[in-house]
Amino acid sequence: QVQLVESGGGLVQAGGSLRLSCAASESITRSDTMDWYRQAPGKQRELVATITSGGSTNYADSVKGRFTISRDNAKNTVSLQMNSLKPEDTAVYYCHAPVVVSRLGVDYNVWGQGTQVTVSA
């Protein structure tokens, strides 16, 4: 199965920025959509941002204007640039792909292990 590995999390003060990256373990032939989710303590996992293979994006209202999702299909990576961070952005952030096609076959509902983002007031 293809694995997704996130990096770039950490501790930042409110108003600061972080850039999360997600890399696939295999060369991806096709992945129509890739997402970033987050889960704060005691809360349900929520969708933060989505990007299609063609580059169309969609964001949760809470991050619009502050976060930017991008992808590099040639490098099999997807990134999340997070600016103007707020304490309420504190969560574990997960990379996700609903469908991934690679030399290994077709994988569904692939999740990364998550990376912690902590924003201090």
C-alpha positions in Angstrom: 0.0 0.0 0.0 1.1 3.5 -0.7 2.1 5.4 2.4 1.7 9.1 3.0 4.3 10.8 5.3 3.7 14.3 6.7 6.3 16.7 7.9 6.7 20.3 8.9 4.6 20.5 12.1 5.8 22.2 15.2 5.2 24.9 17.8 4.6 28.5 16.6 3.3 31.6 18.2 -0.1 33.1 17.1 0.3 35.0 13.9 3.1 32.9 12.7 3.4 30.5 9.8 4.1 26.8 9.2 4.3 24.8 6.0 3.2 21.1 6.1 4.3 18.7 3.4 3.1 15.2 2.5 5.1 12.8 0.4 3.9 9.6 -1.1 6.1 6.5 -0.6 5.6 5.4 -4.2 5.3 7.2 -7.5 1.6 7.9 -7.9 0.1 7.3 -11.3 -3.2 9.0 -10.4 -4.7 10.6 -7.4 -7.7 12.8 -8.3 -8.0 14.5 -5.0 -5.8 15.0 -2.0 -6.8 16.5 1.3 -5.6 17.9 4.6 -7.6 17.1 7.7 -7.0 18.0 11.3 -8.1 16.7 14.6 -8.0 18.8 17.8 -8.1 17.1 21.3 -11.6 16.1 22.1 -13.0 17.0 18.7 -13.8 15.2 15.5 -11.5 15.1 12.6 -12.4 17.9 10.1 -11.6 18.6 6.5 -9.3 21.6 6.2 -8.4 21.8 2.5 -8.8 19.8 -0.8 -7.0 20.0 -4.1 -7.8 18.1 -7.3 -5.3 16.8 -9.8 -6.1 19.8 -11.9 -5.3 22.2 -9.1 -8.8 23.2 -8.0 -9.0 23.9 -4.3 -11.5 24.1 -1.6 -11.1 25.2 2.1 -12.9 25.1 5.3 -14.4 28.5 6.2 -12.2 28.7 9.3 -9.0 28.7 7.3 -10.0 30.6 4.1 -7.6 33.4 3.3 -5.0 32.0 5.7 -4.1 28.5 4.4 -3.1 27.5 0.9 -3.0 23.9 -0.4 -0.8 23.0 -3.3 0.5 19.9 -5.0 3.4 18.8 -7.2 2.2 15.8 -9.2 5.7 15.2 -10.5 7.1 14.9 -7.0 4.1 13.2 -5.5 3.8 15.8 -2.8 1.0 18.0 -1.4 1.7 20.9 0.9 -0.3 23.2 3.2 1.0 26.7 3.8 -0.5 28.0 7.0 -0.3 31.7 7.7 -1.7 33.9 10.5 -2.0 30.9 12.7 -4.4 31.0 15.7 -4.4 28.9 18.9 -7.6 27.3 17.6 -5.6 25.8 14.7 -3.8 23.6 17.2 -4.4 20.0 16.1 -2.8 16.9 14.5 -2.8 17.5 10.8 -3.3 14.5 8.5 -2.7 14.1 4.8 -5.3 12.0 3.0 -6.0 10.6 -0.4 -9.4 9.0 -1.2 -8.0 7.0 -4.1 -4.3 6.4 -5.1 -3.1 4.5 -8.1 0.5 3.4 -8.2 2.6 0.5 -9.4 1.3 -1.3 -6.2 -2.2 -1.1 -7.5 -5.2 0.9 -6.3 -5.4 2.0 -2.6 -8.4 3.6 -1.1 -8.7 6.0 1.8 -5.0 6.4 2.5 -4.0 8.4 5.6 -0.7 9.7 6.8 0.4 9.3 10.4 -0.2 12.9 11.3 1.9 15.8 12.3 1.3 18.0 15.4 0.8 21.7 15.0 0.7 23.7 18.2 -0.1 27.5 18.2 0.6 29.3 21.4 -1.3 32.5 22.3 
